Amino acid sequence: VQVIERGSAAKAGIGSAFFVTPQGHLVTNYHVVADVIREPARYRAELVREGGATHPARVLGVDVVHDLAILAAEGADARPASHFALATVGMAQGDRMYALGHPQDLGLSIVEGTYNGLLQHTLYPRIHFTGSINPGMSGGPTLAEDGRVIGVNVSTAGNQLSFLVPVDRAAELLRHVLDPRSVPAGAVAPARTLAGVGAQLRAHQAVYLRGMFEGAPQTVALGPFRVPTQPAPFFRCWGDARPDDEQPYARVEHRCSTDDNVYVSGDQTSGTVTLTHELLTSRRLNAARFYSLYSERFGQDETPAGAEEHVTNWRCAT
């Protein structure tokens, strides 16, 4: 799949996709075609077939939270000779898998790796694939040895640490795209526009945060205080104490975070929730100097990274 910038008629991005129906429907990642959703007047998508033939590709629906999209290849000769079936597949840790895609636009490649189960610190499942998924392979299928689709290539952390969206998420999105009546009452339908993507993000936020701080929270000792920690099982927590003989104060930090990054655009991600406590103590600073220290420290702008048009500064001024 290639995304074309209309003004220059040049490629603005590439990815992979695979046929999942005889009519020519394809699965890919949302982030492969995100520009087409965000700025359809500026970008369009094309499917490049074996031999170099191209077909216009239309986005039929996306699931931004799971980073999936369904495309339709257009044209009388766009229907595939064969396609992959989507069904849940059982795997055991260490089973061989094969990721397909077009790394760096170099042509179809097959990467061998192993299945290492689901990530533990995410609300929604991601498969841990020990293999190399490189840019351009996003949206391609990863297969079991018998050719069944296990998941959809989505991201990498380098050093053969890669991640897949489980195949059942792609099957569900395809079902809802082909039959809108199959979307459960009250659920968010597959998005086709930026407004639809926004609706999916808000629905995800409501589910993600629901009940997170209800009931008695887990707590941890931080100096003379007890503070909440690990608001949900899918958080990971770290701590760090930084005594420094050259500084007249000590700093202790306790931080919890999720791994549920949601790609929105090249300069914006969402979804991650972070909880941080910071304790400053001193026996060497008088009250006025200590007040100056913590006023400066806690007055720093810790606004999440992102373009100014997308991310506002913190609204709290206390």
Phi, psi and omega in degrees: 000134174231141178258125186255131172277118191299321185296319181263348184059028181244161180291132175255344180189157179225160176196193180234162178204165178214144182289138180230000173218156177291344179280349177106021174280142182232152172255138172211189175269150172301319186292342176291323185246017184302322181297328179292324177288316185287319184223073184295337178286341183256331186235151172221162182248145176230149172254127178257119182269172174304136182090352175099355179296142181243150177225140172300145179236134181250137178277118181266336180178149179228156171237096187293327183294321180262003177059053180231154176212149173247128179246161172237124175280130185256149180121149184298328183258020184272349182290141184279155174288333178207168182207164177273144172266144181253118178205152180297135183235131177276137180223156176241150181303131181098348177298144180284143175222162185224115180268133179248144177174188184239076183296130178053027179061032183266001183107169185298128179232154177239124182244123179274142177200192182231155178274129180232032173079194183261147175296143185270336189252044174223146178289319179257143189293142170226138179272133175272112182250119177273089181186171185261110171256115184254161179308134185105339178271350180304132179093350177282166180271151167247131192246151167283173183296336179271006175093359178283146180284127177266318183193180181248127178304133181227320184197172179215152172246014178082169177052047179059033176246098187231166188223147181232150168273127181304147186298331183294334176291320178293321179297320179294316179297317179300317180299317181290327178290317182287330180222089181305337180290345181279351178290124182300150178301131180087349179277161179272129182285163173306136184272146173238347183231170178296325177297321177294323176298318178299319178297320178295320179295319180293321178295319177298317180299318181297318179291319186295318186267348184300123175075006186297323182244019176279153180075192181279116182283156168293144179228163179219150179282129175230096187062229180276004186250160167243129186233152179293148179216159176039074183298339179209159184299338183271011171271147168246143185235144177227160175223158180204125175250132186235073172289138183219113182296339180276348179253146181276019179209166177241151182231131176234135182233140173230126188225134175234143182207157173261169177251016186273065175290133176245118180286128175251310177204179183299336180241022178206128169236163181218183170096328183284134177246131182233137177237121184229134171241140177227129182243125175249130178226151179204140171249001185250342181263139173282176188300318183294317180291322179293321176300318179296321180298306186284334175296318179292317184293310184277355174273355180292145181279110180256026180304136178303151181295149178156157179298147184301329181290341183254324190240122178269162174293162175305141181272342182280133181237019182276000000 
